[in-house]
Amino acid sequence: YRANASEIKTIDTIFIDQEAPVAFLSFLEEASQAENLSLKVNPSLPQRSKKDVWASMIFQVSAQGQPENFLRFLEKLENSPYLAEIYDFNLKKVQALAGAGVGGKSSVGEVEATFSLRAYIK
């Protein structure tokens, strides 16, 4: 056990806490803020289907911002310490409003992405 203690600790950290996924939600919020994205996250109840190895939580995510910022956000998700997968991914160009930009309104060239994020739980 002691020889593999660090590996066991690492494995434990890739799963989110189903009772309080605060660390995971904080990670998503910090990653989106770092990339100047508007982010909305709606978690679901934990679930486990017959084909799943582990139980998981589904998060419905909506993000809006510049395409290059969104790509960096996705890269942060990919390289995060959490075991998660993206599916049902939709991306569309946002119609810009005259004089828009800051304050939740879209600016030229922004995209809106909606996707489901499955994160595996302890």
Secondary structure, 3 states (H helix, E strand, C coil): CHHHHHHHHHHHHCCECCCCCHHHHHHHHHHHHHCCCEEEEEECCCECCCCCCCCEEEEEEEEEECHHHHHHHHHHHHCCCCCEEEEEEEEEECCCCCCCCCCCCCCCCCEEEEEEEEEEEC
